[in-house]
């Protein structure tokens, strides 16, 4: 649930209600066919009563044949009406699912990547797909909509029964309070079982997501038996909970409900014989009740099990609202000036990850002049990548501020900011599409125009992608397989670098961009940075010191703070962290 102004907001429910409000025509047809089907189903017992109590005793053969034909045709009409209802139910369910999935996905696009892992990627996939489908297409449409038709059917059935025999109707109604009592007793148990089931299901989805992401690792370290054991353990757990739920819902609850129905039906039939022998009702009335009672108890049973579906709806609603409750990134309104290279300032910026001893940065201050080439080095975990994450607004400073030309970066439109400040992180994935579409992402090949083609040609030239792509049979149409398994590490790095160049940024942040490159390719890309030097601001994180040999100055980060700063020669003379790194690489 989400709270706004102290009030709880159920966004999943509100989204469903909005679609229902905009689907009045479909709802009208669902209700029309449902109600008509209910009336048709009630005609049959009335016809039977009249046939046996009035028409046959009077030997009205022609009328009897007419009644029999109606009795035969009514189930056909009823089936046709049910088919029409099912069609519109399906139409409404698909609308609800589509709208809710789009809303959820749109919300996910506006949150920080780290929030995804709070729930788990596998869990989110499960919620976006199967849980939304079950909520909208099963519970809302089939269960909730059936409540309306069942209530109308119940009222019409009771009215017909009362017109036939007030006493028999009262006896038949004994089961209703019994059903209500059973429903109340089993509600908490149902909610607990459903919550356990969906939790285990999400754990399985999360496991499979991790398993296929690390499939090669399983083979590298002979983990097949260990993974098989984990999968069997999960299946045993899922099977156990599913069995408990099945036994409870389909055996315990249904068995008790059927037992109540059988007992009350026996009482009704016995009392009917007494009324017939007392000349208070005729045999046709008994026959009509024999037809009506299963329908009446079916309605009772359906209404009795509604709480089960409503409980499941509550569990799924909670899961979806957990996604909606994830905080969106605040998007400013200012547009950066793409005609100039800005001054970058970090003023006492602090960010610590959760946990006392976790890495981060503390009271970090740095001024970067427009067009500077700044190298950033330090030991692993010193806080280097955290700087880039903060500047690109994947993280927000816990204190301090980051400015471009004196303006806090939070005031800029975040989408334009991320074009203005390009970021090539250490870990970036490739889409299962062509090399071309990976470079021009988020554009598609069909969207290539003269301007985009010009940017593309410049990007592949700067990143030296052309050097290896031109020898491939399909060139830029080559399909990338499984995050680049058909490419070398260096080729992947260059594709990612080309993607970074596509927006013509004014600040370029590269995190270990040469880590998978050979010396020759690294030298070529270093020449590229030299060409860009002065035209854009370049920030490069590197463990390989040769990558930043042409930097204007180098910042050494240690334990989240600036330990040293200066040119390579100045840093070497300090005999500090940089000198230690240099000596080890020299060896």
DASUL-V892771 format. One record per residue. N is the residue number from 0. PHI is phi as a letter, one per 30 degrees, with the letter a starting at -180 (NA if undefined). OMEGA is omega in radians with two decimals (999 if undefined). Layout:
((N	PHI	OMEGA) (N	PHI	OMEGA))
This chain:
((0	NA	-3.13) (1	c	-3.13) (2	c	3.08) (3	b	-3.12) (4	h	3.11) (5	i	-3.13) (6	c	-3.10) (7	d	-3.12) (8	c	3.13) (9	c	-3.03) (10	d	3.11) (11	d	3.11) (12	d	-3.12) (13	d	3.11) (14	d	3.12) (15	d	-3.14) (16	d	3.13) (17	d	3.10) (18	d	3.11) (19	d	3.13) (20	d	-3.13) (21	d	-3.12) (22	b	-3.06) (23	d	-3.12) (24	d	3.14) (25	d	3.11) (26	d	3.12) (27	e	-3.12) (28	d	3.11) (29	d	-3.14) (30	d	-3.14) (31	e	-3.12) (32	d	3.10) (33	d	-3.11) (34	d	3.10) (35	d	3.11) (36	d	3.12) (37	d	3.11) (38	d	3.14) (39	d	-3.11) (40	d	-3.13) (41	d	-3.12) (42	d	-3.04) (43	e	3.12) (44	d	3.10) (45	d	3.11) (46	d	3.11) (47	d	-3.13) (48	d	-3.14) (49	d	-3.12) (50	d	-3.05) (51	d	-3.10) (52	c	-3.02) (53	b	-2.98) (54	d	-3.12) (55	d	3.09) (56	e	3.13) (57	d	3.11) (58	h	3.08) (59	d	-2.97) (60	d	-3.11) (61	d	3.12) (62	d	3.13) (63	d	3.11) (64	d	3.11) (65	d	3.12) (66	d	-3.13) (67	d	3.09) (68	d	3.11) (69	d	3.14) (70	d	3.13) (71	d	-3.07) (72	d	-3.08) (73	e	3.10) (74	d	3.11) (75	d	3.11) (76	d	3.14) (77	d	3.13) (78	d	3.12) (79	d	3.11) (80	d	3.10) (81	d	3.10) (82	d	3.10) (83	d	3.10) (84	d	-3.14) (85	d	3.12) (86	d	-3.11) (87	d	3.03) (88	d	3.13) (89	d	3.13) (90	d	-3.13) (91	d	-3.14) (92	d	3.13) (93	d	3.10) (94	d	-3.13) (95	d	-3.13) (96	d	-3.12) (97	d	-3.08) (98	d	-3.10) (99	d	3.11) (100	d	3.12) (101	d	3.13) (102	d	3.14) (103	d	-3.12) (104	d	3.12) (105	d	3.11) (106	d	-3.14) (107	d	3.14) (108	d	-3.06) (109	c	3.12) (110	c	3.14) (111	d	-3.12) (112	e	-3.08) (113	d	3.14) (114	d	3.12) (115	e	-3.07) (116	d	3.08) (117	d	3.07) (118	c	-3.08) (119	j	-3.08) (120	d	3.11) (121	d	3.13) (122	d	-3.13) (123	d	3.10) (124	e	3.14) (125	d	-3.12) (126	d	-3.14) (127	d	-3.05) (128	c	-2.98) (129	d	-3.07) (130	d	3.08) (131	d	3.12) (132	d	-3.14) (133	d	-3.14) (134	d	-3.00) (135	d	-2.99) (136	d	-3.14) (137	c	-3.00) (138	d	-3.08) (139	d	-3.03) (140	d	-3.03) (141	d	-3.07) (142	d	-3.07) (143	d	-3.14) (144	d	3.13) (145	d	3.10) (146	d	-3.13) (147	d	-3.11) (148	d	-3.14) (149	d	3.10) (150	d	3.11) (151	d	3.14) (152	d	3.12) (153	d	-3.12) (154	d	-3.14) (155	d	3.12) (156	d	-3.14) (157	d	3.13) (158	d	3.13) (159	d	3.14) (160	d	-3.14) (161	d	3.12) (162	d	3.13) (163	d	-3.13) (164	a	3.14) (165	d	-3.08) (166	d	3.13) (167	d	3.13) (168	d	3.12) (169	d	3.13) (170	d	-3.13) (171	d	-3.08) (172	d	3.13) (173	e	-3.07) (174	d	-3.03) (175	d	3.11) (176	d	3.09) (177	d	3.10) (178	d	-3.13) (179	d	3.13) (180	d	3.13) (181	d	-3.13) (182	e	-3.12) (183	d	-3.10) (184	d	-3.01) (185	c	-3.03) (186	d	-3.10) (187	d	3.12) (188	d	3.13) (189	d	-3.12) (190	d	-3.13) (191	d	-3.14) (192	d	-3.13) (193	d	3.11) (194	d	3.10) (195	d	-3.10) (196	d	-3.12) (197	d	3.09) (198	d	3.13) (199	d	3.13) (200	d	3.12) (201	d	3.09) (202	d	3.10) (203	d	3.10) (204	d	3.13) (205	d	3.13) (206	d	-3.12) (207	d	3.10) (208	d	3.12) (209	d	-3.10) (210	d	-3.11) (211	d	3.06) (212	d	-3.09) (213	c	-3.06) (214	e	-3.14) (215	d	3.10) (216	d	3.11) (217	e	-3.14) (218	d	-3.12) (219	d	-3.04) (220	c	3.07) (221	h	-3.10) (222	c	-3.05) (223	e	-3.11) (224	d	3.14) (225	d	-3.14) (226	d	3.09) (227	d	3.12) (228	d	3.13) (229	d	-3.11) (230	d	3.11) (231	d	3.13) (232	d	3.12) (233	d	3.14) (234	d	3.10) (235	d	3.13) (236	d	3.14) (237	d	-3.14) (238	d	-3.14) (239	d	-3.14) (240	d	3.12) (241	d	3.12) (242	d	3.10) (243	e	-3.14) (244	d	-3.13) (245	d	-3.13) (246	d	-3.10) (247	d	-3.06) (248	d	-2.97) (249	c	3.13) (250	c	-3.08) (251	d	-3.08) (252	d	-3.11) (253	d	3.14) (254	d	3.12) (255	d	3.14) (256	d	-3.13) (257	d	3.11) (258	d	3.10) (259	d	-3.14) (260	d	-3.11) (261	d	-3.13) (262	d	-3.13) (263	d	3.12) (264	d	3.10) (265	d	3.11) (266	d	3.14) (267	d	-3.13) (268	d	3.13) (269	d	3.14) (270	d	3.09) (271	d	3.12) (272	d	3.10) (273	d	-3.13) (274	d	3.12) (275	d	3.13) (276	d	3.11) (277	d	-3.14) (278	i	3.11) (279	c	3.03) (280	b	3.09) (281	c	-3.10) (282	d	3.13) (283	d	3.10) (284	d	3.09) (285	d	3.13) (286	d	3.11) (287	d	3.12) (288	d	3.09) (289	d	3.11) (290	d	-3.04) (291	d	-3.01) (292	e	3.11) (293	e	3.12) (294	d	3.13) (295	d	-3.10) (296	d	3.03) (297	d	3.08) (298	d	3.11) (299	e	-3.09) (300	d	3.12) (301	d	3.11) (302	d	3.12) (303	d	-3.11) (304	d	3.11) (305	e	-3.12) (306	d	3.09) (307	d	3.13) (308	d	3.12) (309	d	3.09) (310	d	3.10) (311	d	3.07) (312	e	-3.13) (313	d	3.13) (314	d	-3.11) (315	d	3.09) (316	e	3.12) (317	d	3.13) (318	d	-3.13) (319	d	3.11) (320	d	3.05) (321	d	3.07) (322	d	-3.14) (323	d	-3.09) (324	d	3.10) (325	d	-3.02) (326	d	3.07) (327	d	3.02) (328	d	3.11) (329	d	-3.09) (330	c	3.12) (331	d	-3.09) (332	c	-3.11) (333	d	3.10) (334	c	3.12) (335	d	-3.13) (336	d	-3.10) (337	d	3.13) (338	c	-3.13) (339	b	3.06) (340	c	-3.02) (341	d	2.98) (342	d	-3.12) (343	c	-3.13) (344	b	2.98) (345	c	-3.05) (346	c	3.08) (347	h	-3.09) (348	d	3.11) (349	b	3.01) (350	a	3.09) (351	b	3.06) (352	d	-3.11) (353	d	-3.09) (354	j	-3.04) (355	d	-3.03) (356	c	-3.09) (357	d	3.14) (358	d	3.11) (359	l	3.06) (360	b	-3.06) (361	b	3.10) (362	h	-3.05) (363	d	3.12) (364	b	-3.13) (365	a	3.03) (366	c	3.14) (367	c	3.14) (368	d	3.11) (369	e	3.08) (370	i	-3.13) (371	d	3.01) (372	c	-3.06) (373	c	3.03) (374	c	3.13) (375	b	-3.10) (376	b	3.11) (377	l	3.13) (378	d	3.11) (379	e	-3.13) (380	i	-3.11) (381	d	3.14) (382	j	-3.08) (383	d	-3.12) (384	d	3.10) (385	d	3.09) (386	e	-3.12) (387	d	3.12) (388	d	3.13) (389	d	-3.13) (390	d	-3.14) (391	d	3.06) (392	i	2.93) (393	d	2.99) (394	b	3.09) (395	c	3.11) (396	e	3.06) (397	d	3.00) (398	a	-3.07) (399	i	3.14) (400	b	3.10) (401	c	-3.05) (402	b	2.93) (403	c	-3.07) (404	h	3.06) (405	i	-3.11) (406	c	3.11) (407	e	-3.05) (408	d	3.12) (409	d	-3.14) (410	d	3.13) (411	d	2.97) (412	e	-2.96) (413	d	-3.13) (414	d	3.10) (415	d	3.11) (416	e	-3.08) (417	d	2.94) (418	d	-3.09) (419	d	3.12) (420	c	-3.11) (421	d	-3.05) (422	b	3.08) (423	c	-3.06) (424	d	3.13) (425	d	-3.06) (426	c	3.09) (427	b	-3.10) (428	c	3.06) (429	c	3.09) (430	d	3.08) (431	d	3.11) (432	b	-3.08) (433	d	3.06) (434	e	-3.13) (435	e	-3.08) (436	d	3.03) (437	d	-3.13) (438	d	-3.06) (439	d	-3.14) (440	e	0.24) (441	c	3.10) (442	d	3.07) (443	c	-3.11) (444	e	-3.11) (445	d	-3.11) (446	c	-3.11) (447	d	3.04) (448	b	-3.08) (449	d	-3.12) (450	d	-3.14) (451	d	3.11) (452	d	3.12) (453	d	3.10) (454	d	-3.14) (455	d	-3.14) (456	d	3.12) (457	d	-3.10) (458	d	-3.12) (459	d	3.08) (460	d	-3.13) (461	d	-3.06) (462	d	-3.14) (463	i	3.06) (464	d	-3.09) (465	e	-3.07) (466	e	-3.11) (467	c	-3.09) (468	d	-3.06) (469	d	-3.14) (470	c	3.11) (471	d	-3.10) (472	e	-3.10) (473	c	3.11) (474	h	-3.05) (475	d	3.07) (476	d	3.11) (477	e	-3.12) (478	d	3.09) (479	d	-3.05) (480	c	3.00) (481	h	3.08) (482	h	3.00) (483	j	3.14) (484	d	3.12) (485	c	3.11) (486	b	3.05) (487	d	3.12) (488	e	3.13) (489	d	3.11) (490	d	3.09) (491	d	3.14) (492	e	-3.11) (493	d	3.07) (494	d	3.14) (495	d	3.12) (496	d	3.09) (497	d	3.10) (498	d	3.14) (499	d	-3.11) (500	d	-2.97) (501	d	-3.05) (502	c	-3.13) (503	h	-3.05) (504	d	3.07) (505	c	2.98) (506	b	-3.08) (507	c	-3.14) (508	c	-3.09) (509	b	-3.11) (510	c	3.12) (511	h	-3.05) (512	d	3.14) (513	c	-3.01) (514	d	-3.11) (515	c	-3.07) (516	c	3.01) (517	d	-3.04) (518	d	-3.10) (519	d	-3.13) (520	d	3.11) (521	d	3.13) (522	d	3.13) (523	d	-3.13) (524	d	3.04) (525	d	3.07) (526	d	3.10) (527	d	3.13) (528	d	3.09) (529	d	3.12) (530	d	-3.11) (531	d	-3.08) (532	e	-3.10) (533	j	3.13) (534	d	3.08) (535	b	3.02) (536	d	-3.07) (537	c	3.04) (538	c	-3.07) (539	b	2.99) (540	c	-3.09) (541	b	2.90) (542	c	3.08) (543	d	-2.99) (544	d	3.11) (545	d	-3.13) (546	d	-3.04) (547	c	-3.11) (548	d	-3.12) (549	c	-3.11) (550	d	3.05) (551	d	3.03) (552	a	-3.07) (553	b	3.08) (554	c	3.10) (555	c	-3.11) (556	c	3.12) (557	b	3.12) (558	h	3.04) (559	i	-3.13) (560	b	3.08) (561	d	3.14) (562	c	-3.10) (563	b	3.03) (564	a	-3.14) (565	l	3.09) (566	d	3.10) (567	e	-3.11) (568	d	3.14) (569	d	-3.12) (570	d	3.12) (571	d	-3.11) (572	d	-3.12) (573	d	-3.13) (574	h	3.14) (575	c	-3.10) (576	d	-3.11) (577	d	-3.13) (578	d	3.12) (579	d	3.11) (580	d	-3.12) (581	d	-3.11) (582	d	-3.14) (583	d	3.11) (584	d	3.12) (585	d	3.12) (586	d	999))
